[in-house]
Amino acid sequence: MTVEARELQVRVGEEWRGARDGEQIETTNPATGEVIASFPRFRAADVEDTVAAAKAAFPAWRERAPLERAAAVRKLADVVLEHAEELALLDVADNGSPIREMRSDAQLAAGSLRYYAGLALELRGETIPGEYGRLDYTLRQPFGVVGRVIPFNHPLMFAGAKIAAPLVAGNTVIVKPSEHTSLSALRLAELAEDVLPPGVLSIITGYGDEAGDAIVTHPEVRRLAFIGSVEIGRAIQRRAAEHVVKTVTLELGGKNPLVILPDADLELAVAGALRGMNFTWQGQSCGSTSRLLVHSSLHREFIELLAERMDAMRSGPPADEATETGAIVHRRQFEKVLGYLELGRMEGLKLAAGGATVAHPGLEDGMFIRPTLFDDVDPGSRLFREEIFGPVLVATAFERFEDAVRIANDTSYGLTASVFTNNLALAHRFARDVEAGFVWVNDVTKHFPGVPFGGFKDSGVGREESYDELASYTQVKNVNVNFG
């Protein structure tokens, strides 16, 4: 796909504009190395304008009947589906992931918008028994202006899906996408112009330490949600607390275990290990099962089969329908992953698959890394413990079930975990004892509407993708009436 390089603008209230100082950020296609667009570099003063517009839009949006807000959100879902191919191709050019995955992301974004629109009437208070002659009840009320900072790995999906709950709850929303992948979010803002009133949804662009920090520290943004790394999540908690008391939810990183017990269905488990690493978006997923723990009785055969499947994956131009794994999203992330590959070589780790970059004809400046598997990795090593956020899977063998649980939990992360076994008792023991917020048994990666997703420990706080997320965008008010 060829994207015509152009300068984009941001909608602030009723106005489409650039940054006050006129500065722009260029975005590059990671598969070609070409500059494909530029957009405004917002700073604190620009964010101040955006918050003011969102605050001005809040009263009228809040006062709309819940079903009216839901109808607007549902209409936005329809618009996303109508433009799904265009939005997916923007993500392909901007993000580097294969077209098939980006098409799926468009469907997921629309599905989330529809799901939360359907929950509009479920935001209810309670009546609480009290003294005779008194009535006690609770109300759920929106915060006002909500800030959402989203990452680069699923640009459209996060931009679309993560505005649904706060909008349905009656908030106005400001979204800051990654400076590396802002194109589909900006296009979403254009498409929403005929659906949502000015100021109800604002997509702003800029760097995290400028535009992002201005959202985090703004006193009028009392509700904040972030998806990204643990380090930035901690910084957001700290920066927000330095200014005002905010409600902050975080979905952060993971170094997630996939445990293969000796009675597992070998074919199912190998396919699960391949899918669980999310190689089809280059392993750039916080939920990737990037630590593989295989029982010693299966270990050798399992690794050989998995390595063969990984080597057979087709990397290539992300817009090609046959491509299974694309380009790393930006230069800094590319070099980070290469650094871990070099670390594995320096430590003498056994390389079972991949481990190399690849240059495709006409894409010599693209940032492609083959799906990589290191075997017999020490559970105490950096590659086993640190989140790489790239197409690198590490494996080790274990002897006893208790060893697998201990190794799985020996990390500061706790986002997802998976176990493959036909032993029902062991499956439930693992699910009970593993320190993770989302557990699969004989499966990987799948998310389901209405099921809460979020992490334990350093992997975050709060739950999304369910009613919990919708309720989190409201504050509970108690009302006590003495009518006696």
C-alpha positions as CSV (number, residue, x, y, z in Angstrom):
1,M,0.0,0.0,0.0
2,T,1.2,3.5,-0.8
3,V,0.1,6.2,1.6
4,E,0.4,9.8,0.3
5,A,2.5,11.7,2.8
6,R,0.5,14.6,4.1
7,E,0.2,16.9,7.1
8,L,-2.7,16.0,9.4
9,Q,-4.6,18.1,11.9
10,V,-6.3,17.5,15.2
11,R,-9.9,18.4,16.1
12,V,-10.1,20.5,19.2
13,G,-13.8,21.2,19.9
14,E,-15.2,22.5,16.6
15,E,-11.8,23.4,15.2
16,W,-9.4,21.3,13.1
17,R,-5.9,22.7,13.8
18,G,-2.3,22.0,14.4
19,A,-0.1,22.6,17.4
20,R,0.1,26.2,18.7
21,D,3.7,26.4,17.8
22,G,3.2,24.7,14.4
23,E,5.5,21.7,15.1
24,Q,4.8,18.3,13.6
25,I,5.8,14.7,14.2
26,E,6.7,12.5,11.2
27,T,5.5,8.9,11.1
28,T,7.4,6.2,9.2
29,N,6.3,3.0,7.6
30,P,8.3,0.3,9.5
31,A,8.3,-2.0,6.5
32,T,9.7,0.5,4.0
33,G,11.4,3.1,6.1
34,E,9.4,5.8,4.3
35,V,7.8,8.9,5.9
36,I,4.1,8.5,5.3
37,A,2.6,11.4,7.2
38,S,3.1,14.1,9.8
39,F,0.7,15.3,12.5
40,P,0.7,18.0,15.3
41,R,3.1,17.8,18.2
42,F,0.8,18.8,21.0
43,R,2.2,20.2,24.2
44,A,0.7,21.4,27.5
45,A,-1.0,24.5,26.0
46,D,-2.6,22.4,23.3
47,V,-3.8,19.9,25.8
48,E,-5.2,22.7,27.9
49,D,-7.3,23.8,24.9
50,T,-8.5,20.2,24.4
51,V,-9.5,19.7,28.0
52,A,-11.4,23.0,27.9
53,A,-13.4,21.8,24.9
54,A,-14.1,18.4,26.5
55,K,-15.2,20.1,29.7
56,A,-17.5,22.4,27.8
57,A,-19.1,19.4,26.0
58,F,-19.5,17.3,29.1
59,P,-22.8,18.7,30.6
60,A,-24.8,18.2,27.4
61,W,-23.4,14.7,26.8
62,R,-24.0,13.7,30.4
63,E,-27.6,14.9,30.2
64,R,-28.4,12.8,27.2
65,A,-30.6,9.8,27.9
66,P,-28.4,6.6,28.3
67,L,-30.0,5.1,25.2
68,E,-29.3,8.2,23.2
69,R,-25.6,8.0,24.1
70,A,-25.7,4.2,23.3
71,A,-27.2,4.9,19.9
72,A,-24.4,7.3,19.1
73,V,-21.8,4.8,20.2
74,R,-23.5,2.1,18.2
75,K,-23.6,4.4,15.1
76,L,-19.8,4.9,15.5
77,A,-19.4,1.1,15.5
78,D,-21.3,1.1,12.1
79,V,-19.0,3.8,10.8
80,V,-15.9,1.8,11.8
81,L,-17.2,-1.3,10.0
82,E,-18.0,0.8,6.9
83,H,-14.4,2.0,6.8
84,A,-12.8,-1.1,8.2
85,E,-10.6,-1.8,5.2
86,E,-9.3,1.8,5.0
87,L,-8.6,1.9,8.8
88,A,-6.9,-1.5,8.6
89,L,-4.6,-0.4,5.8
90,L,-3.7,2.7,7.8
91,D,-2.6,0.5,10.6
92,V,-0.6,-1.8,8.2
93,A,1.3,1.3,6.9
94,D,1.7,2.8,10.3
95,N,2.2,-0.2,12.5
96,G,3.8,-2.9,10.3
97,S,1.5,-5.8,11.3
98,P,-0.1,-8.0,8.6
99,I,-3.3,-6.9,7.0
100,R,-5.3,-9.9,8.3
101,E,-4.6,-9.0,11.9
102,M,-5.4,-5.3,11.3
103,R,-8.7,-6.3,9.7
104,S,-9.5,-8.3,12.8
105,D,-8.7,-5.3,15.0
106,A,-11.3,-3.2,13.1
107,Q,-13.9,-5.8,13.8
108,L,-12.9,-6.0,17.5
109,A,-13.1,-2.2,17.8
110,A,-16.6,-2.2,16.4
111,G,-17.6,-5.1,18.6
112,S,-16.5,-3.4,21.7
113,L,-18.4,-0.2,20.8
114,R,-21.5,-2.3,20.3
115,Y,-21.0,-4.3,23.5
116,Y,-20.8,-1.3,25.7
117,A,-23.7,0.4,23.9
118,G,-25.7,-2.7,24.9
119,L,-24.8,-2.2,28.6
120,A,-26.1,1.4,28.8
121,L,-29.1,0.5,31.0
122,E,-27.0,-1.7,33.3
123,L,-25.3,1.3,35.0
124,R,-27.7,1.3,38.0
125,G,-27.6,2.3,41.6
126,E,-29.0,0.5,44.6
127,T,-31.6,1.0,47.2
128,I,-30.3,0.1,50.6
129,P,-32.5,-0.8,53.6
130,G,-32.3,1.6,56.4
131,E,-34.4,3.2,59.2
132,Y,-38.1,3.4,58.9
133,G,-38.9,6.8,57.4
134,R,-35.7,7.0,55.4
135,L,-34.7,6.1,51.9
136,D,-31.1,5.4,51.0
137,Y,-30.0,4.9,47.4
138,T,-26.9,5.2,45.3
139,L,-26.3,6.9,42.0
140,R,-23.6,6.2,39.4
141,Q,-22.3,9.4,37.9
142,P,-19.6,10.1,35.2
143,F,-16.3,11.7,36.2
144,G,-16.4,14.4,33.4
145,V,-13.2,14.5,31.2
146,V,-11.5,11.1,30.9
147,G,-8.0,10.6,29.6
148,R,-6.9,7.4,27.8
149,V,-3.3,6.8,26.7
150,I,-3.0,3.9,24.3
151,P,0.0,2.0,22.9
152,F,1.3,1.2,19.4
153,N,0.5,-2.5,19.0
154,H,-3.2,-2.3,18.2
155,P,-3.7,1.3,17.1
156,L,-7.3,1.3,15.8
157,M,-8.6,-1.5,18.2
158,F,-7.5,0.4,21.2
159,A,-8.6,3.8,19.9
160,G,-12.1,2.4,19.1
161,A,-12.6,-0.1,21.9
162,K,-11.3,1.9,24.8
163,I,-13.6,4.9,24.2
164,A,-16.7,2.9,24.4
165,A,-17.2,2.5,28.2
166,P,-16.4,6.1,29.2
167,L,-18.6,7.5,26.4
168,V,-21.6,5.2,27.3
169,A,-21.1,6.2,31.0
170,G,-21.5,9.8,30.1
171,N,-17.9,11.1,30.1
172,T,-16.1,13.0,27.4
173,V,-12.9,11.4,26.3
174,I,-9.4,12.5,25.3
175,V,-7.3,9.8,23.7
176,K,-3.6,10.1,23.1
177,P,-2.3,7.3,20.7
178,S,1.3,6.4,20.4
179,E,3.4,8.9,18.4
180,H,4.4,6.0,16.3
181,T,0.9,4.9,15.3
182,S,-1.5,7.8,15.3
183,L,-3.0,7.6,11.8
184,S,-6.0,5.3,12.3
185,A,-7.0,7.2,15.5
186,L,-6.9,10.5,13.7
187,R,-9.0,9.0,10.9
188,L,-11.4,7.7,13.6
189,A,-11.7,11.3,14.8
190,E,-12.6,12.5,11.3
191,L,-15.2,9.7,11.0
192,A,-16.7,10.5,14.4
193,E,-17.3,14.2,13.4
194,D,-20.8,13.4,12.1
195,V,-21.6,11.1,15.0
196,L,-20.5,12.7,18.2
197,P,-20.8,16.4,19.2
198,P,-17.7,18.5,19.2
199,G,-15.5,17.9,22.3
200,V,-17.1,14.6,23.3
201,L,-14.2,12.7,21.6
202,S,-10.8,14.2,21.1
203,I,-7.8,12.4,19.6
204,I,-4.7,14.3,20.3
205,T,-1.2,13.6,19.0
206,G,2.2,14.1,20.5
207,Y,4.9,12.6,22.6
208,G,4.3,10.8,25.9
209,D,6.4,13.2,28.0
210,E,4.7,16.2,26.5
211,A,1.1,15.7,25.5
212,G,0.7,12.5,27.5
213,D,2.2,14.1,30.7
214,A,-0.1,17.1,30.2
215,I,-3.1,14.8,30.3
216,V,-1.8,12.8,33.3
217,T,-1.2,16.0,35.4
218,H,-4.2,18.0,34.3
219,P,-6.5,18.7,37.3
220,E,-9.7,18.5,35.3
221,V,-8.9,15.0,34.1
222,R,-9.9,13.0,37.2
223,R,-10.1,9.6,35.5
224,L,-7.2,8.2,33.6
225,A,-6.4,4.9,32.0
226,F,-3.1,3.7,30.5
227,I,-2.0,0.7,28.5
228,G,1.7,0.2,28.1
229,S,4.9,-0.6,30.0
230,V,5.3,-1.1,33.7
231,E,7.9,1.7,33.9
232,I,5.6,4.2,32.3
233,G,2.7,3.0,34.4
234,R,4.6,3.7,37.6
235,A,5.6,7.1,36.3
236,I,1.9,7.9,35.5
237,Q,0.8,6.9,39.0
238,R,3.5,9.1,40.5
239,R,2.9,12.1,38.2
240,A,-0.8,12.0,38.7
241,A,-0.5,11.8,42.5
242,E,1.8,14.8,42.5
243,H,-1.0,17.1,41.2
244,V,-4.5,15.8,42.3
245,V,-6.1,12.6,43.5
246,K,-7.1,10.7,40.4
247,T,-8.7,7.3,39.6
248,V,-6.0,5.6,37.6
249,T,-6.3,2.1,36.0
250,L,-3.3,0.4,34.3
251,E,-2.9,-2.5,31.9
252,L,0.8,-3.1,31.8
253,G,3.4,-5.6,30.7
254,G,3.7,-9.3,31.0
255,K,6.2,-12.1,30.9
256,N,3.5,-14.7,30.7
257,P,4.0,-18.5,31.3
258,L,2.7,-21.3,29.1
259,V,3.0,-24.6,30.9
260,I,2.9,-27.9,29.1
261,L,2.1,-30.8,31.5
262,P,3.1,-34.4,30.5
263,D,-0.4,-35.5,29.6
264,A,-1.0,-32.6,27.3
265,D,-2.3,-33.1,23.7
266,L,1.0,-32.5,21.9
267,E,-0.4,-31.1,18.7
268,L,-2.8,-28.8,20.5
269,A,-0.1,-27.6,22.8
270,V,2.4,-26.8,20.0
271,A,-0.3,-24.9,18.1
272,G,-1.0,-23.1,21.3
273,A,2.6,-22.1,21.9
274,L,2.8,-20.7,18.4
275,R,-0.4,-18.7,18.7
276,G,0.2,-17.7,22.2
277,M,3.3,-15.7,21.3
278,N,1.3,-13.5,18.9
279,F,3.9,-13.8,16.2
280,T,1.3,-12.5,13.8
281,W,1.9,-9.0,15.2
282,Q,5.6,-9.7,15.8
283,G,5.2,-10.7,19.4
284,Q,4.3,-7.1,20.3
285,S,1.6,-8.0,22.9
286,C,1.6,-7.7,26.6
287,G,-0.5,-10.9,26.7
288,S,2.0,-13.0,24.8
289,T,2.9,-16.3,26.5
290,S,6.6,-15.6,26.1
291,R,7.9,-18.1,28.8
292,L,7.4,-21.7,27.7
293,L,7.7,-24.3,30.4
294,V,7.6,-27.9,29.0
295,H,7.7,-31.1,31.1
296,S,10.9,-32.9,30.5
297,S,9.2,-36.0,29.1
298,L,7.9,-33.9,26.2
299,H,10.5,-31.3,26.0
300,R,12.7,-32.4,23.1
301,E,9.9,-33.5,20.8
302,F,7.9,-30.4,21.6
303,I,10.7,-27.9,20.9
304,E,11.6,-29.6,17.6
305,L,7.9,-29.5,16.4
306,L,7.5,-25.9,17.5
307,A,10.8,-24.7,15.9
308,E,9.7,-26.3,12.7
309,R,6.4,-24.4,12.7
310,M,8.1,-21.2,13.6
311,D,10.6,-21.5,10.8
312,A,7.7,-22.1,8.4
313,M,6.0,-18.8,9.2
314,R,6.0,-16.4,6.3
315,S,7.3,-13.0,7.0
316,G,7.0,-10.3,4.3
317,P,5.2,-7.1,3.3
318,P,2.5,-6.4,5.8
319,A,-0.1,-5.6,3.1
320,D,0.4,-8.9,1.5
321,E,-2.5,-11.3,2.2
322,A,-0.1,-14.2,2.6
323,T,2.2,-12.5,5.2
324,E,2.0,-14.1,8.7
325,T,4.5,-11.9,10.5
326,G,5.4,-8.3,9.6
327,A,7.7,-5.5,10.7
328,I,8.7,-4.2,14.2
329,V,6.9,-1.0,14.8
330,H,9.7,1.5,15.1
331,R,13.5,1.8,15.2
332,R,13.9,1.9,19.0
333,Q,11.8,-1.2,19.5
334,F,13.7,-3.0,16.7
335,E,17.0,-2.3,18.3
336,K,15.7,-3.4,21.7
337,V,14.8,-6.8,20.3
338,L,18.1,-7.1,18.5
339,G,19.8,-6.3,21.8
340,Y,18.1,-9.3,23.4
341,L,19.0,-11.6,20.5
342,E,22.6,-10.5,20.9
343,L,22.4,-11.1,24.7
344,G,21.1,-14.6,24.0
345,R,24.1,-15.3,21.8
346,M,26.6,-13.8,24.3
347,E,25.2,-16.0,27.0
348,G,25.5,-19.1,24.8
349,L,21.8,-19.9,24.8
350,K,20.5,-22.6,22.5
351,L,18.9,-21.1,19.4
352,A,16.2,-23.4,18.2
353,A,14.6,-21.2,15.6
354,G,14.9,-17.7,14.0
355,G,17.4,-15.3,15.6
356,A,17.9,-13.2,12.5
357,T,16.7,-10.2,10.6
358,V,15.4,-10.6,7.1
359,A,15.4,-8.2,4.1
360,H,12.6,-8.5,1.6
361,P,13.0,-7.4,-2.0
362,G,12.1,-3.7,-2.2
363,L,11.9,-3.5,1.6
364,E,15.6,-3.4,2.5
365,D,15.0,-0.6,5.0
366,G,12.2,-2.5,6.7
367,M,12.6,-3.8,10.3
368,F,11.9,-7.5,10.1
369,I,13.0,-10.1,12.7
370,R,12.2,-13.8,12.3
371,P,10.2,-15.5,15.1
372,T,12.9,-16.7,17.5
373,L,13.1,-19.5,20.0
374,F,15.8,-19.9,22.6
375,D,15.7,-23.3,24.5
376,D,17.2,-24.5,27.8
377,V,17.1,-20.9,29.2
378,D,17.9,-20.4,32.8
379,P,14.7,-19.2,34.6
380,G,16.9,-16.6,36.4
381,S,18.3,-15.1,33.2
382,R,17.4,-11.7,31.8
383,L,15.8,-13.2,28.6
384,F,13.5,-15.4,30.8
385,R,12.6,-12.6,33.2
386,E,12.4,-9.3,31.2
387,E,9.6,-8.4,28.8
388,I,11.1,-8.2,25.3
389,F,7.9,-7.2,23.4
390,G,9.1,-8.8,20.3
391,P,9.1,-12.1,18.5
392,V,11.3,-13.9,21.0
393,L,10.1,-17.0,22.9
394,V,12.2,-18.6,25.7
395,A,11.8,-22.2,26.8
396,T,12.9,-24.4,29.7
397,A,12.1,-27.9,31.0
398,F,10.6,-28.8,34.4
399,E,10.1,-32.0,36.3
400,R,7.3,-31.6,38.8
401,F,4.0,-29.7,38.7
402,E,5.1,-27.7,41.8
403,D,8.2,-26.6,39.9
404,A,6.2,-25.3,37.0
405,V,4.0,-23.2,39.3
406,R,7.0,-21.9,41.2
407,I,8.8,-20.9,38.0
408,A,5.6,-19.4,36.5
409,N,5.1,-17.2,39.6
410,D,8.8,-16.2,39.9
411,T,8.3,-12.8,38.2
412,S,7.0,-9.3,39.1
413,Y,4.5,-9.7,36.2
414,G,1.1,-11.3,36.4
415,L,-1.0,-10.6,33.4
416,T,-1.8,-13.9,31.7
417,A,-1.0,-17.6,32.0
418,S,-1.8,-20.8,30.2
419,V,-1.7,-24.5,30.9
420,F,-2.2,-27.5,28.6
421,T,-3.3,-30.7,30.3
422,N,-6.1,-33.3,30.3
423,N,-5.9,-33.6,34.1
424,L,-8.9,-31.6,35.3
425,A,-7.6,-31.4,38.9
426,L,-4.2,-30.1,37.9
427,A,-5.8,-27.6,35.5
428,H,-7.9,-26.1,38.3
429,R,-4.9,-26.2,40.7
430,F,-2.8,-24.3,38.3
431,A,-5.6,-21.7,37.7
432,R,-6.0,-21.3,41.4
433,D,-2.3,-21.0,42.2
434,V,-0.8,-19.1,39.3
435,E,-0.4,-15.4,40.0
436,A,-2.0,-13.9,36.9
437,G,-5.2,-12.1,36.2
438,F,-6.3,-14.1,33.1
439,V,-5.8,-17.8,32.8
440,W,-6.4,-20.1,29.8
441,V,-6.7,-23.9,30.0
442,N,-5.8,-25.7,26.8
443,D,-6.0,-22.4,24.9
444,V,-4.2,-19.1,24.5
445,T,-4.7,-15.5,23.4
446,K,-8.5,-15.4,23.1
447,H,-10.5,-12.6,24.7
448,F,-14.3,-12.9,25.1
449,P,-16.8,-10.0,25.4
450,G,-17.9,-9.5,29.0
451,V,-14.9,-11.3,30.5
452,P,-12.7,-9.1,32.8
453,F,-9.2,-8.7,31.6
454,G,-6.3,-7.3,33.7
455,G,-3.2,-8.2,35.7
456,F,-1.9,-9.1,39.1
457,K,1.3,-7.6,40.6
458,D,3.1,-5.2,38.3
459,S,0.9,-6.0,35.4
460,G,-1.6,-3.5,36.4
461,V,-4.7,-2.5,38.3
462,G,-8.3,-2.5,37.2
463,R,-10.3,-4.7,34.8
464,E,-11.4,-4.0,31.3
465,E,-13.5,-5.6,28.5
466,S,-16.4,-6.3,30.9
467,Y,-19.0,-4.5,33.0
468,D,-16.2,-3.7,35.4
469,E,-14.7,-1.3,32.9
470,L,-18.0,0.5,32.3
471,A,-18.6,0.9,36.1
472,S,-15.0,2.1,36.5
473,Y,-15.9,5.2,34.5
474,T,-18.5,6.2,37.1
475,Q,-18.4,7.5,40.7
476,V,-20.8,6.1,43.3
477,K,-22.8,8.7,45.1
478,N,-24.9,7.8,48.2
479,V,-28.2,9.7,48.9
480,N,-29.9,9.5,52.2
481,V,-33.4,10.9,52.5
482,N,-35.3,11.5,55.7
483,F,-39.0,11.7,54.8
484,G,-40.4,10.7,58.2
